[in-house]
Amino acid sequence: MTKTDLVAKMGEHNAFVPGKRIKLDFGGGEGAIMLDGVANAVTEEDGAADTVIKISWADWEALTKGEIDAMTAFMQGKLKVEGDMSNAMQLQGVLAKLKS
């Protein structure tokens, strides 16, 4: 799945936390995805966010395939959270919608 495909799927499933802006920062030229619960949109925009989740695209793909879980990725330093950690915790439930 490409990042553009992921943005479309997240948008279809309203994969954002209402009232919060959470940015998935893939670094390394992969860019970012903004889960904008203020504007109720998912975009490839890079901007200010309440919470920034930093993860490589390869680790993101492993996470979505169930090859690693979020807690393991966090403990191994593969996933970093900047800002409000509670937003990242709420996001787990939101992203579960993508598996259905």
N, C-alpha and C positions, 0 to 999 in steps of 0.2 A: 504494500500500500504506500502510495506517495503521500507527502505532507499535504498536498492539495486535496487528495482523496480523504485524508483524515479530517481536515478542516470541514469538508462537506458533511461527512458522517457525524462529526461532533455537533455541527449546526443543526442537522436533522433531528438529533436526539436531545437538543437543548443541554449540551454537556458543559454547563457552567453553574457556578454558585450564585444564586440571586443576590444582587447588590454588591458583588465583589468582582474585582478584576484579578485574574490569575494568569500569569504568563508561563508557558512552557518554553524554556530557552534551551534549544538543542546545540547551540554553539557550533564551532567548526564549520562555518559557512552554511549550515542547515537552516539557520534563522530561528524564528519563534512562532508560536501560536498563542493568540490572546483569547482567553475564555472570558468574555466580557459580560458579566452578570448585571452590569449597570445598563448597558445598551441592548442586552439580550441577544448577543451575537458572538460568533466564533470567527476570527479572522487571522490572517497571517501578519497582522500588524505588530510592530514592536514599539512598545511605549511603557509608560509608568503603570505599575500594577501594585496591588495590595500584597501579593505573594508572588515570588518568582521561584519556579521549580526548574533547576538546572539538571539536565540529563542528556547524554549523547543519544543520537538517533538510533544507533545500534542497541544501546541499553533500553531505550523506549520500546523498540520492536520486541526485544526479549521479554520485557515486562508485559506487553499486550498479548504475547503468545503464551504467557504463563510459565516461561522458562526461569524467570526469577520473580520474586514478589517485591512489593514496594519497600517493605521493612528491611529485607535483606539488602536491596540496592542502596537504601539509606545508610545502613550500618557499614557497608563496604565502601561508602563514599562515592558510589556511582550516581546517586540521586542526592541533590543538595536543595535545601529549602531556605529561601531568604524572605524575611517578612513574617506575616502572620501564619504560624504553623497550623492553627485551627482550620484555616481555609484549605490547606493541603489535605487535612484529615477528611473534611467534608467532600473534597474532590474525589476521594476513593469511591464513595457511593454513587457520585455522578457518573464517573467513568465506567462503573459496572453496567450502566445502561447500554454502553457500546457493545457489550458481549451478547446482548439479547437480540 
